[in-house]
């Protein structure tokens, strides 16, 4: 079964550490601990079929370029996050509909947004039910160390 792993972006970005970084590949932009752990997991278990869900840009492949810093969140509607309609358009444009199964790493807001977007697909959200980010990190770490996907 062809599987796509979707990981969250994060509020901590390369420009927080290096303001002069300039345009940067999506895989190198998000530097928070959780975003980095999700990227490590996706790279290990889905090396050629993962992407990042950005509240500003939508679906980003690892080598897509992000031009500059931004601060948009699904948790804050005032920041104008990408809409479900725009995400659905990207699914067609980026041919994400070719995947039969979608693995979503991240919090409930990500899972909720993506369940609607990929309503006809088999959706797995292995971090759902975790009580917080610490539990999610532990689950990801255990899977990576054991070499067994969630």
JOTAJO-V675334 format. One record per residue. SS is DSSP state (2 for helix, 1 for strand, 0 for the rest). PHI is phi in whole degrees, -180 to 180 (* if undefined). OMEGA is omega as a letter, one per 40 degrees, with the letter a starting at -180 (999 if undefined). Layout:
BEGIN
<<SS PHI OMEGA> <SS PHI OMEGA>>
END
This chain:
BEGIN
<<0 * a> <0 -77 a> <1 -119 i> <1 -113 i> <1 -103 i> <1 -114 a> <1 -114 a> <1 -79 i> <0 -81 i> <0 -177 a> <0 -77 i> <0 -86 a> <1 -126 a> <2 -52 a> <2 -71 i> <2 -69 a> <2 -89 a> <0 -137 a> <0 -57 a> <0 -97 a> <0 -60 a> <0 74 i> <0 -57 a> <1 -139 i> <1 -63 a> <2 -53 a> <2 -63 a> <2 -107 a> <2 -78 a> <1 -89 a> <0 -115 i> <0 -68 a> <2 -59 a> <2 -67 i> <2 -60 i> <2 -66 i> <2 -68 i> <2 -62 i> <2 -65 i> <2 -61 i> <2 -62 a> <2 -61 i> <2 -64 a> <2 -75 a> <2 -97 a> <0 -137 a> <0 -57 a> <0 -116 a> <0 -146 i> <1 -139 i> <1 -149 a> <1 -110 i> <1 -99 i> <1 -100 i> <0 -65 i> <0 -93 a> <0 -100 a> <1 83 a> <1 -79 i> <1 -120 i> <1 -79 a> <0 -52 a> <0 -94 i> <0 -63 a> <1 -95 i> <1 -105 a> <0 -72 a> <0 -163 a> <0 -61 i> <0 -154 i> <0 -140 i> <0 -127 a> <1 -138 i> <0 -65 a> <0 -80 a> <1 -131 a> <2 -60 i> <2 -65 i> <2 -86 i> <0 59 i> <0 -66 i> <0 -57 a> <0 -90 i> <2 -62 i> <2 -63 i> <2 -64 i> <2 -64 i> <2 -62 i> <2 -64 i> <2 -64 i> <2 -56 i> <2 -72 a> <2 -61 a> <0 -96 i> <0 58 i> <2 -74 i> <2 -69 i> <2 -72 a> <0 -90 i> <0 -83 a> <1 -126 i> <1 -121 i> <1 -103 a> <1 -112 i> <0 -101 i> <0 140 a> <0 -76 a> <2 -61 i> <2 -62 i> <2 -67 a> <2 -61 a> <2 -60 a> <2 -62 a> <2 -83 i> <2 -60 i> <2 -68 a> <2 -66 a> <0 -115 a> <0 -59 a> <0 -93 a> <0 -106 i> <1 -77 a> <1 -112 i> <1 -115 i> <0 -130 a> <0 -65 i> <0 -99 i> <0 -64 a> <0 92 i> <0 -71 a> <0 -78 i> <0 177 a> <2 -64 i> <2 -62 i> <2 -67 i> <2 -65 i> <2 -62 i> <2 -63 i> <2 -61 i> <2 -64 i> <2 -59 a> <2 -60 a> <2 -63 a> <2 -64 a> <2 -65 a> <2 -82 a> <0 74 a> <0 -121 a> <0 -66 i> <0 -70 999>>
END
